[in-house]
Amino acid sequence: MKPGPSSERAVILAASERDAVRTAHLIKEAGYYANICGDIAELERQVASGAGLAIIADEAIGTADLAGLTRWLNEQPSWSDFPIVLMSEGGGPERSPEAARLGRALGNVTFIERPFHPTTLVSLVAAAVRGRRRQYQTRAILEDLTESESLLQTALDAGHLGALELHVPGFELEASATCKRFFGHAADLPFTYQDLLEAVHPDDRARRQEVVEHTLKTGADYKIEYRNIWPDGSQHWVDVRARAVRRPDGNIRSLVGVCSDITARKTAEIEREALLAQLAAERSALAELTATLEQRVEQRTADLMKEVAARERAQEQLRHAQKLEAIGQLTGGVAHDFNNLLMAVMGNLDLLRKRMPEDPRLQRLVDGALQGAERGASLTQRLLAFARQQDLRAVPVDLGALVRDMSELLERSLGPRIVLRLDIPDGLPPACVDTNQLELAVLNLAINARDAMPDGGAIEIRLAAWQAKNEQAKNEQIGNEQTKSDPALHPGNYLKLSVIDSGTGMTPEVLKRAIEPFFSSKPVGKGTGLGLSMVHGLAVQLGGALQLSSAVGEGTTAVLVLPVATAAPEAASPVPVAQPVKRSAVILLVDDDPLIAMSTMEMLEDLGHRVIGANSGPHALDILRSDQEIDLMMTDHVMPGMTGIELAAASREVRPQLVVLLATGYAELPDGTHVDLPRLAKPYHQDQLRERLDQLLGRGAASDLRVAAEDAGPLILPPPP
């Protein structure tokens, strides 16, 4: 508020109205404002409403109650010191005790002794008005400061800021209540600089001290965020910012600034950083998972492609296996029927040769017919080998000794342009094989290898032990699609007999069909196409496999996988010489084929035996149940209604000591059947028939026949369905 006439006026309380008017007139003439008061109460009102000074005559207030005036004077604001000019008859306080009392009671009092010169009064009034004006200016400044402080405090409160000032060099701290609260201290308790230092988190003290020293050294703004520990042990964050205030000499007097509690923001930042770190980790994990997933998808796709390819190969192998099985069944059936036809041809030719006249030309014709029949029998034997229906005698055999014994035969068969090498380690276990058939198989493989090297070369026969495990036996890769159709090898121990040549090799198409019967890559007339078929059938029938691998220009490797025998090879013993039969035996001949039965009966009767014929198993059993004397029963195997093995088993119940001879072209026995009967393989010559009968009937006594029957061994049939 600016001073105006009312706030600068002089309020006058005189002893008389005349004195009051004259005094007011003097003041107004001097250019100031004046008001006359009738009593002390009006004076108090005028002063309280705003005035520049008061002019009071001592006699006007000698007996007045000054309590209200003195109370107002004592309650003045700090900027105000209301001036009073006291007109006194007795002089100043040094001469008048009353004046001294009034001076003490009224405060800012200037004494003027009457009578006084008007100039003196005006001078006093002017001085008092000037002083009062300065007081009003101070009031305005204080009001402005108060308003600024209020605005500043409002701003600090709005910004949740605390104020502080650090005086140097003594490091005396002044802190607002809000600042104290940010350090966990009560507003009404002292908060020193040492208290602040002790509140700083131990891990942040060194960093904070460096910032303080840098500010005091350079005058740069003080700016730092650090943690502090409250008395209750909780952790909080503060942001402190201050500027240096300098003295006139340029030295820093203090650091003045503000602080704020940023615990919530820091906690959010820490949580955000943790969240960002977590998100980064998750993003990294997701990227890794995506890459891994892509790899897994690629791997799974590759696996699926492999599975599809494997399934296609398996389907192709299955189709090929079914094809071979169908060919095998057809081949076995054809071979069996052909054997029966050859049996009739060879039997009749044997009888015809014995009874025809001594004519060399006729003899040559019969011999040529017999040779043709024998070649046909050899062909059927190979067909039966492929069909896995040949009659095998598998025994423990030393393969190393077998191959070494064959070396001379092989060298003669291979010729001078082929070098034969043997790689046979010592200590190999024996294999369970049919010696004759295995020798034939090795010879076939060697000849095939020779034919693949028309310009000469080397053939290596190698032996090695090998063990098939569960998955290995199931998934053994054996080199080509053809041999992959073999049944899976059972887990166990095997021997591998490899025949390796350096010949022309085979294309994949030829390799795929290599073991099919009648398939041959040789020119017409140079091969039957049954060599590899026979070897394959033999290997599978023995419980092994044939493995073929070949490439054009790189040669061929044929590997016979043969099971290891559980027993040691038996020492070779001389074959007993059958004694010719001295008497005629009664033989029961059982065969459903009239042509075979007639031929066989003629051969038996020509040998001097008496023959009783039966065309079926039930017919033969009827004869056995009769009182007819019978020394031996000779029966075919494959017959409708009852097979030869079933007939043999039934005959044991009727005549336990009867000797049974099984005449068959192949061993197509049901699963679970074990039979150990004397056998005669079809087709056979009359001499072979005589030798077999001599072995069984050679002792010529009934007791001997009983012993022969017992020597035949057990006959075990599968349980009825």
C-alpha positions in Angstrom: 0.0 0.0 0.0 1.4 3.4 -1.0 1.4 6.2 1.7 -1.3 8.9 1.2 -2.6 12.0 3.0 -4.4 10.0 5.6 -1.4 7.8 6.4 1.0 10.8 6.6 -1.2 13.2 8.5 -0.4 14.5 11.9 -3.0 13.9 14.6 -3.0 16.7 17.3 -4.1 16.5 20.9 -3.5 19.9 22.6 -4.3 21.3 26.0 -6.7 23.8 24.5 -8.6 24.1 21.2 -6.7 27.3 20.4 -3.3 25.7 20.7 -4.6 22.7 18.6 -5.8 25.0 15.9 -2.7 27.1 15.8 -0.5 24.0 15.7 -2.6 22.5 12.9 -2.4 25.7 11.0 1.4 25.8 11.2 1.6 22.2 9.9 -0.7 22.7 7.0 1.1 25.9 6.0 4.2 23.8 5.8 2.5 21.5 3.3 1.5 18.6 5.5 -1.8 17.2 6.7 -3.2 17.5 10.1 -6.2 16.4 12.1 -7.3 17.7 15.6 -8.4 15.1 18.2 -10.7 16.2 21.1 -9.5 13.6 23.6 -7.2 10.6 24.0 -9.8 8.1 22.8 -10.1 10.0 19.5 -6.4 10.1 19.2 -6.2 6.4 19.6 -8.8 5.9 16.9 -6.9 8.3 14.5 -3.6 6.6 15.1 -5.1 3.1 14.6 -6.8 4.1 11.4 -3.4 5.3 10.0 -1.3 8.4 10.6 2.1 9.8 10.0 2.8 11.1 13.5 1.1 12.3 16.7 1.6 15.8 18.3 0.6 15.6 22.0 0.7 18.3 24.7 1.9 16.8 28.0 -0.7 18.6 30.0 -3.4 17.0 27.7 -2.5 13.5 28.8 -1.2 14.2 32.3 -4.2 12.5 33.9 -5.5 10.5 30.9 -5.5 6.7 30.7 -2.8 5.8 28.2 -3.3 2.0 28.3 -5.1 1.8 25.0 -2.4 3.9 23.2 0.5 2.1 24.8 -1.0 -1.2 24.0 -1.4 -0.2 20.3 2.2 1.1 20.3 3.5 -2.2 21.8 1.6 -4.3 19.3 2.9 -2.5 16.2 4.3 -4.8 13.4 8.0 -5.1 13.2 8.3 -2.5 10.4 6.4 0.2 12.3 7.8 2.6 14.9 5.1 5.3 15.2 6.7 8.8 15.9 5.2 11.1 18.6 6.2 14.8 19.2 5.6 15.6 22.9 5.1 19.3 23.6 6.3 19.9 27.2 6.5 22.9 29.5 9.2 21.4 31.7 11.6 20.3 29.1 12.9 16.9 28.2 13.3 13.7 30.2 16.6 14.8 31.6 14.8 17.7 33.4 11.3 16.4 33.9 10.5 13.0 35.5 7.1 13.1 33.9 8.6 13.5 30.5 10.9 10.6 31.1 7.9 8.5 32.2 5.9 9.4 29.1 9.0 8.8 26.9 9.3 5.2 28.3 5.6 4.6 27.9 5.2 6.0 24.4 8.4 4.7 22.7 9.5 6.8 19.7 9.1 10.3 21.3 10.7 13.6 20.3 10.4 16.4 23.0 9.8 20.1 22.1 9.7 22.6 24.8 7.2 25.4 24.7 7.4 28.1 23.7 9.0 26.9 20.5 9.6 28.5 17.2 7.3 27.4 14.4 10.2 26.4 12.2 11.3 23.9 14.9 7.9 22.3 14.9 7.7 22.1 11.2 11.2 20.6 11.1 10.2 17.9 13.6 7.0 17.2 11.6 9.0 16.8 8.4 11.5 14.5 10.0 8.7 12.4 11.5 6.9 12.2 8.1 10.0 11.1 6.3 10.7 8.4 8.9 7.1 7.2 8.7 7.4 7.1 4.9 10.5 4.8 5.2 8.6 2.6 7.6 5.8 2.4 5.0 8.4 1.4 2.3 9.8 -1.2 4.7 6.3 -2.5 5.1 5.8 -2.7 1.4 9.1 -4.5 1.0 8.2 -6.9 3.8 4.8 -7.5 2.3 6.5 -8.3 -1.0 9.0 -10.6 0.7 6.2 -12.2 2.6 4.2 -12.7 -0.6 7.3 -14.0 -2.4 8.1 -16.4 0.5 4.5 -17.5 0.4 4.6 -18.1 -3.3 8.0 -19.8 -2.9 6.6 -22.0 -0.1 3.6 -22.7 -2.2 5.8 -23.7 -5.1 7.9 -25.8 -2.8 4.8 -27.5 -1.4 3.4 -28.0 -4.8 6.6 -29.6 -6.0 7.0 -31.6 -2.8 10.4 -29.9 -2.3 12.3 -29.3 0.9 14.6 -26.2 1.3 18.1 -26.3 2.7 21.1 -24.1 3.1 24.6 -25.3 4.0 26.9 -22.6 5.4 30.6 -23.0 4.8 33.2 -23.4 5.9 31.5 -24.5 9.2 29.0 -26.8 7.4 26.1 -25.5 9.4 22.9 -26.9 7.9 19.5 -25.2 7.8 16.7 -27.5 6.6 13.0 -27.0 6.2 10.5 -29.3 7.8 9.9 -31.0 4.5 13.6 -31.5 4.0 13.9 -33.1 7.4 11.0 -35.4 6.6 12.8 -36.6 3.5 15.5 -37.9 5.8 13.1 -39.5 8.2 13.5 -36.8 11.0 10.7 -35.0 12.8 10.2 -31.3 11.8 10.5 -30.1 15.5 13.8 -31.8 16.1 17.2 -30.4 15.1 18.8 -31.8 12.0 22.5 -31.2 11.6 24.9 -31.8 8.8 26.3 -34.8 10.7 22.8 -36.2 10.9 22.6 -35.9 7.1 26.0 -37.6 6.6 25.0 -40.5 8.8 21.7 -41.0 7.0 23.4 -41.4 3.6 23.6 -45.0 2.4 27.1 -46.4 3.0 27.4 -47.4 -0.7 26.6 -43.8 -1.8 28.7 -41.7 0.7 31.9 -41.6 -1.4 30.1 -40.6 -4.5 28.2 -37.8 -2.7 31.3 -36.5 -1.0 33.0 -36.2 -4.4 30.1 -34.1 -5.8 30.2 -31.8 -2.7 33.9 -31.2 -3.0 33.6 -30.6 -6.7 30.9 -27.9 -6.1 32.9 -26.2 -3.4 36.0 -26.2 -5.5 34.6 -25.1 -8.8 31.3 -23.4 -7.9 29.4 -25.7 -10.2 25.8 -26.6 -9.4 25.4 -29.3 -6.9 23.2 -32.1 -8.3 23.0 -35.6 -7.1 20.7 -38.5 -6.4 21.5 -40.9 -3.5 20.0 -43.3 -1.0 19.5 -42.6 2.7 18.5 -44.8 5.5 15.7 -43.7 7.8 15.9 -44.3 11.6 13.3 -47.1 11.1 15.7 -48.9 8.7 13.8 -48.2 5.5 15.6 -47.1 2.4 14.7 -44.0 0.5 16.0 -41.9 -2.4 16.5 -38.1 -2.5 17.4 -35.7 -5.3 19.4 -32.7 -4.0 20.1 -29.7 -6.1 21.8 -26.5 -4.9 23.7 -23.4 -6.1 26.6 -21.6 -4.5 26.0 -18.2 -2.9 29.1 -16.0 -2.8 30.3 -13.3 -0.5 31.4 -9.9 -1.9 34.9 -11.2 -1.9 33.9 -14.0 -4.3 34.2 -16.8 -1.8 31.4 -19.3 -1.4 29.2 -18.4 1.6 26.7 -21.2 1.4 25.0 -23.7 -0.8 21.3 -23.0 -1.1 19.0 -25.5 -2.7 16.1 -27.9 -2.6 15.7 -31.6 -2.2 12.9 -34.0 -3.1 12.0 -37.6 -2.3 12.3 -39.7 -5.4 11.8 -43.0 -3.8 8.6 -43.8 -5.8 10.3 -42.8 -9.1 13.5 -44.7 -8.3 11.5 -47.7 -7.3 9.5 -47.5 -10.5 12.7 -47.1 -12.5 14.3 -50.1 -10.7 11.1 -52.1 -11.3 11.1 -50.8 -14.9 14.7 -51.7 -15.4 14.1 -55.1 -13.9 11.0 -55.4 -16.1 13.0 -54.3 -19.1 15.7 -56.8 -18.2 13.1 -59.5 -17.8 11.5 -58.5 -21.1 15.0 -58.5 -22.7 15.7 -61.9 -21.2 12.3 -63.1 -22.3 12.8 -61.5 -25.8 16.2 -63.2 -26.0 14.7 -66.5 -24.8 11.8 -66.0 -27.2 14.3 -65.3 -30.0 16.3 -68.3 -29.0 13.1 -70.3 -28.7 12.0 -69.0 -32.1 15.4 -70.0 -33.6 15.2 -73.3 -31.8 11.7 -73.8 -32.9 12.7 -73.0 -36.5 15.5 -75.5 -36.1 13.1 -78.0 -34.6 10.7 -77.4 -37.4 13.4 -77.8 -39.9 14.7 -80.8 -38.1 11.2 -82.2 -37.8 10.5 -81.5 -41.4 13.8 -83.3 -42.3 12.8 -86.1 -40.0 9.4 -86.3 -41.6 10.9 -86.3 -45.0 13.2 -89.1 -43.8 10.2 -90.9 -42.3 8.3 -90.5 -45.5 11.3 -91.7 -47.5 11.8 -94.6 -45.0 8.0 -95.4 -45.2 8.2 -95.3 -49.0 11.3 -97.6 -48.9 9.6 -99.8 -46.4 6.5 -100.0 -48.6 8.7 -100.7 -51.6 10.6 -103.3 -49.6 7.3 -104.8 -48.4 6.0 -105.0 -52.0 9.3 -106.5 -53.0 9.2 -109.0 -50.2 5.6 -109.9 -51.1 6.7 -110.3 -54.6 9.6 -112.5 -53.7 7.4 -114.5 -51.3 4.8 -115.0 -54.1 7.6 -116.0 -56.5 9.0 -118.3 -53.8 5.6 -120.0 -53.2 5.1 -120.4 -57.0 8.7 -121.6 -57.4 8.4 -124.1 -54.6 5.1 -125.5 -56.0 6.5 -125.7 -59.5 9.6 -127.4 -58.2 7.6 -129.9 -56.2 5.5 -130.8 -59.1 8.5 -131.0 -61.4 10.3 -133.2 -58.9 7.4 -135.6 -59.0 7.5 -135.7 -62.8 11.3 -136.2 -62.7 10.8 -138.9 -60.2 8.6 -140.8 -62.6 11.0 -140.1 -65.5 14.1 -141.1 -63.6 12.5 -144.2 -62.0 11.2 -145.5 -65.3 14.5 -144.8 -67.1 16.4 -146.7 -64.4 14.1 -149.7 -64.9 14.1 -149.4 -68.6 18.0 -149.4 -68.8 18.1 -152.6 -66.7 15.6 -154.5 -69.0 16.4 -153.3 -72.5 18.6 -155.4 -74.8 22.3 -154.7 -75.1 22.1 -152.1 -77.8 24.7 -149.3 -77.5 22.5 -146.8 -79.3 19.6 -147.5 -77.0 22.0 -147.2 -74.1 23.2 -143.8 -75.2 19.6 -142.6 -75.6 18.6 -143.7 -72.1 21.8 -142.2 -70.6 21.1 -138.9 -72.4 17.5 -138.9 -71.0 18.9 -139.6 -67.5 21.4 -136.8 -67.8 18.6 -134.4 -68.9 16.5 -135.6 -65.9 19.4 -135.0 -63.5 20.0 -131.5 -64.9 16.3 -130.9 -64.3 16.7 -132.2 -60.8 19.6 -129.8 -60.2 17.4 -127.0 -61.5 14.6 -127.9 -59.1 17.1 -128.0 -56.3 18.1 -124.4 -57.0 14.4 -123.4 -57.2 13.8 -125.1 -53.8 16.8 -123.3 -52.3 15.4 -119.9 -53.4 12.0 -120.9 -52.0 13.7 -121.9 -48.8 12.1 -125.3 -49.0 15.1 -127.5 -49.5 15.9 -130.2 -47.0 18.9 -128.9 -45.0 21.2 -130.6 -42.5 22.5 -127.7 -40.5 25.4 -128.7 -38.2 28.3 -126.8 -36.5 31.0 -126.2 -39.2 34.4 -124.6 -39.1 34.0 -122.0 -41.9 37.8 -121.3 -42.0 38.6 -125.0 -42.6 35.7 -125.3 -45.1 37.0 -122.3 -47.2 40.6 -123.5 -47.1 39.6 -127.0 -48.2 37.7 -125.4 -51.1 40.6 -123.2 -52.2 42.0 -125.8 -54.7 38.5 -126.4 -56.2 38.0 -122.6 -56.4 41.3 -121.9 -58.1 40.6 -124.5 -60.7 37.1 -123.1 -61.3 38.3 -119.5 -61.5 41.1 -120.0 -64.0 44.6 -118.6 -64.2 43.6 -115.0 -64.8 41.9 -114.7 -61.4 43.9 -114.3 -58.2 42.2 -115.8 -55.1 43.0 -114.2 -51.7 41.9 -115.6 -48.4 41.5 -113.5 -45.2 40.6 -115.9 -42.5 41.5 -114.9 -38.9 42.1 -117.6 -36.2 39.8 -118.3 -33.4 36.5 -117.8 -35.2 33.5 -119.7 -33.7 31.8 -122.4 -35.8 28.8 -121.6 -37.9 25.5 -123.5 -38.1 25.3 -124.4 -41.8 24.6 -127.2 -44.3 28.1 -128.0 -45.5 27.2 -129.2 -49.0 24.8 -126.4 -49.7 27.2 -123.8 -48.3 30.1 -125.1 -50.5 27.8 -124.8 -53.5 26.8 -121.2 -52.5 30.5 -120.1 -52.1 31.3 -121.7 -55.5 28.3 -119.9 -57.1 29.5 -116.5 -55.6 33.0 -117.1 -56.7 32.0 -118.0 -60.3 29.7 -114.9 -60.5 32.7 -112.8 -59.4 34.9 -114.4 -62.0 32.3 -113.7 -64.8 32.3 -110.0 -63.7 36.0 -109.8 -64.5 36.4 -110.9 -68.1 39.9 -109.3 -68.2 41.0 -111.0 -65.0 41.4 -109.6 -61.5 41.3 -110.5 -57.9 38.7 -112.2 -55.7 39.0 -112.0 -51.9 37.2 -114.3 -49.5 37.0 -112.8 -46.1 35.7 -114.2 -42.8 34.8 -112.0 -39.7 32.7 -112.3 -36.5 29.8 -109.9 -36.1 27.2 -109.3 -33.4 23.7 -108.1 -34.1 22.0 -106.1 -31.3 18.3 -105.4 -30.9 17.9 -102.2 -33.0 20.9 -103.0 -35.2 19.4 -106.4 -36.1 16.1 -104.7 -36.9 17.5 -101.8 -38.9 20.7 -103.3 -40.3 21.5 -101.6 -43.6 22.5 -104.4 -45.9 23.4 -102.4 -49.0 20.5 -102.6 -51.5 16.8 -102.7 -51.8 16.7 -106.4 -52.7 18.3 -107.7 -49.6 16.5 -105.2 -47.4 13.5 -107.4 -48.0 15.0 -110.2 -45.9 13.5 -110.8 -42.6 15.2 -108.9 -39.7 18.1 -110.8 -38.2 17.6 -111.9 -34.7 19.9 -110.4 -32.1 22.9 -112.6 -31.6 26.3 -113.7 -32.9 27.0 -114.2 -36.6 29.8 -114.8 -39.0 30.2 -112.8 -42.2 31.6 -114.6 -45.2 32.4 -112.0 -47.8 33.3 -112.6 -51.5 34.8 -109.4 -52.9 35.7 -108.8 -56.6 37.1 -105.9 -58.5 34.9 -106.4 -61.5 32.5 -104.3 -63.6 29.9 -104.0 -60.8 26.2 -103.6 -61.2 23.9 -100.6 -61.8 21.3 -99.9 -59.1 18.5 -101.3 -61.3 20.4 -104.6 -61.8 21.4 -104.8 -58.1 17.7 -104.4 -57.2 16.7 -107.5 -59.1 19.9 -109.5 -58.6 18.4 -112.3 -56.5 15.2 -112.7 -58.5 15.0 -116.2 -60.0 15.8 -116.4 -63.7 17.0 -112.8 -63.7 20.5 -112.5 -65.2 22.6 -109.7 -66.6 24.7 -112.3 -68.5 24.1 -113.0 -72.2 21.5 -115.6 -73.2 22.8 -119.1 -72.6 25.5 -117.9 -70.2 23.6 -118.4 -66.9 20.3 -119.7 -65.5 19.7 -116.7 -63.2 19.4 -119.0 -60.2 22.8 -118.7 -58.6 22.2 -115.7 -56.3 18.6 -116.8 -55.8 19.9 -120.1 -54.4 22.4 -118.4 -52.2 19.9 -115.9 -50.9 17.3 -118.7 -50.1 20.0 -120.8 -48.4 21.2 -117.9 -46.2 17.7 -116.9 -45.1 16.7 -120.6 -44.5 19.7 -121.0 -42.2 18.7 -117.9 -40.2 21.0 -115.4 -41.8 21.0 -113.0 -44.8 22.7 -112.2 -48.1 24.0 -108.7 -48.3 24.9 -107.2 -51.7 26.6 -104.0 -52.5 27.9 -102.9 -55.8 28.8 -99.9 -58.0 29.6 -99.7 -61.7 33.3 -99.9 -62.2 34.0 -100.6 -58.5 33.2 -104.2 -58.2 30.7 -106.2 -56.0 30.8 -107.4 -52.4 28.5 -110.4 -51.5 28.3 -111.1 -47.8 26.8 -114.2 -46.4 25.6 -113.6 -42.8 25.5 -117.0 -41.0 24.5 -117.7 -37.4 27.1 -118.9 -35.0 26.6 -122.5 -33.8 26.1 -123.2 -30.1 28.1 -126.4 -30.2 31.5 -127.4 -31.4 32.0 -129.1 -34.8 31.8 -132.9 -34.7 34.8 -134.9 -35.7 34.4 -136.5 -39.1 33.5 -140.2 -38.8 33.5 -142.7 -41.7 30.1 -143.3 -43.3 29.0 -146.8 -42.5 28.7 -149.1 -45.5 25.2 -150.4 -45.9 25.0 -154.1 -46.1 22.9 -155.4 -49.0 19.5 -156.7 -47.9 19.5 -160.5 -47.8 15.7 -160.9 -47.7 12.6 -159.5 -49.2 10.9 -156.9 -47.0 7.2 -156.0 -46.9 7.0 -152.2 -47.6 3.9 -150.1 -47.3 4.1 -147.4 -50.0 1.9 -144.3 -49.5 1.7 -141.7 -52.4 -1.4 -139.9 -53.8 0.2 -139.5 -57.2 -0.6 -142.7 -59.3 2.3 -142.0 -61.6 4.9 -141.7 -58.8 3.3 -144.6 -56.9 3.5 -146.9 -60.0 7.2 -145.9 -60.7 8.3 -146.3 -57.1 6.4 -149.6 -56.7 8.2 -151.0 -59.9 11.6 -150.0 -58.5 10.9 -151.5 -55.0 9.6 -154.8 -56.6 12.7 -154.8 -58.9 14.8 -154.7 -55.7 13.0 -157.8 -54.5 10.6 -156.3 -52.0 6.9 -156.9 -51.6 5.0 -153.7 -51.9 1.5 -152.8 -50.5 0.2 -149.6 -52.0 -2.0 -146.9 -50.3 -3.1 -143.6 -52.0 -3.7 -141.6 -48.8 -2.9 -141.4 -45.1 -6.2 -142.8 -43.8 -5.9 -145.7 -46.3 -2.5 -146.5 -44.9 -3.7 -146.3 -41.3 -6.4 -148.9 -42.2 -3.7 -151.2 -43.5 -1.5 -150.6 -40.4 -4.4 -151.5 -38.1 -4.8 -154.9 -39.8 -2.7 -158.0 -39.1 -0.7 -157.5 -42.3 3.0 -157.9 -41.7 4.9 -154.7 -42.6 8.6 -154.1 -42.2 8.8 -150.4 -43.4 6.5 -147.6 -44.4 7.6 -145.3 -47.2 5.4 -142.2 -47.6 5.3 -139.0 -49.5 4.9 -135.8 -47.5 2.5 -133.5 -49.4 -0.8 -135.3 -49.6 -4.4 -134.1 -49.3 -6.2 -134.8 -46.0 -3.1 -136.0 -44.1 0.5 -135.2 -44.7 3.3 -137.8 -44.5 4.5 -136.4 -41.1 1.0 -136.6 -39.7 0.7 -140.1 -41.0 4.1 -141.0 -39.4 2.9 -139.6 -36.0 -0.4 -141.5 -36.2 1.5 -144.7 -37.2 3.5 -144.5 -33.9 0.3 -145.0 -32.0 -0.6 -148.1 -34.0 2.9 -149.7 -34.5 5.4 -147.9 -32.3 8.4 -149.9 -33.7 7.6 -149.3 -37.4 10.4 -147.7 -39.4 9.1 -144.8 -41.5 11.0 -143.4 -44.6 9.8 -139.9 -45.7 10.2 -139.4 -49.4 9.8 -135.7 -50.2 11.0 -133.0 -52.6 11.2 -130.1 -50.0 10.7 -129.5 -46.3 7.6 -127.3 -46.2 6.7 -128.0 -42.6 4.2 -126.1 -40.4 5.4 -123.6 -37.8 6.3 -125.4 -34.5 6.9 -128.8 -36.2 10.0 -130.7 -35.3 10.6 -133.9 -37.2 13.6 -136.3 -37.3 12.7 -139.1 -39.7 14.8 -140.9 -42.2 14.4 -139.0 -45.5 14.9 -139.6 -49.2 15.0 -136.5 -51.4 13.1 -136.5 -54.6 13.9 -137.2 -57.4 16.2 -140.2 -56.7 17.6 -143.1 -58.7 16.9 -146.7 -57.9 20.5 -147.0 -56.6 19.8 -144.2 -54.1 16.6 -145.9 -53.0 18.4 -149.3 -52.5 21.2 -147.7 -50.4 18.7 -145.9 -48.2 16.7 -149.1 -47.7 19.8 -151.1 -47.0 20.7 -148.6 -44.3 17.3 -149.2 -42.7 16.8 -152.9 -43.4 20.4 -154.0 -43.7 20.5 -155.9 -40.4 17.7 -158.2 -41.5 16.0 -158.9 -38.2 12.9 -157.6 -36.6 14.9 -156.4 -33.6 17.1 -154.5 -35.9 14.1 -152.8 -37.5 13.0 -151.8 -34.0 16.4 -150.3 -33.3 16.2 -148.4 -36.6 12.9 -147.0 -35.6 14.2 -145.8 -32.3 17.2 -144.3 -34.1 14.8 -142.2 -36.1 14.3 -139.9 -33.1 11.3 -138.0 -31.8 8.5 -136.8 -33.9 6.8 -133.7 -32.5 3.8 -132.1 -34.2 2.2 -128.7 -33.5 -0.9 -128.7 -31.2 -4.2 -128.9 -33.0 -5.8 -125.5 -33.9 
